[in-house]
């Protein structure tokens, strides 16, 4: 079992997600209640672009009490977003951020979902929360600039764009 765990981790580290998945599934068969193994299976499916399997494994990880609930909820949200189940994806990303406020992708994807629904104030609120966690990330300010512009808050849009440029002049 320890060999399979090590092998799975080694394959994953080499970005050989297919073989990593095979090894993790052997571990899961031996440890059916291990939420972390389900999480790693979800992550492998994510990297392989296997959305339906990613969703199932990520939900399984949450149900089994993974040590990575925020990340697992991110993978649930990502799968739901790809399936165009917007309201369910929003809920999953909110759960992701409640469990772990350090997951940039959850902020980014969640704010984009709110933008697509025309809920610009909510998108701004999400990026303001991201700004607390990632104060030096120019992408946060680029997104804020766009959302402020869409909500006709042009002076704030300009200020956010200027901050983005200051953080990353090449953007």
HELIX and SHEET records of a PDB file:
HELIX    1   1 UNK A    2  UNK A   13  1                                  12    
HELIX    2   2 UNK A   17  UNK A   30  1                                  14    
HELIX    3   3 UNK A   35  UNK A   48  1                                  14    
HELIX    4   4 UNK A   51  UNK A   63  1                                  13    
HELIX    5   5 UNK A   69  UNK A   82  1                                  14    
HELIX    6   6 UNK A   86  UNK A   99  1                                  14    
HELIX    7   7 UNK A  104  UNK A  116  1                                  13    
HELIX    8   8 UNK A  120  UNK A  133  1                                  14    
HELIX    9   9 UNK A  138  UNK A  150  1                                  13    
HELIX   10  10 UNK A  154  UNK A  167  1                                  14    
END                                                                             
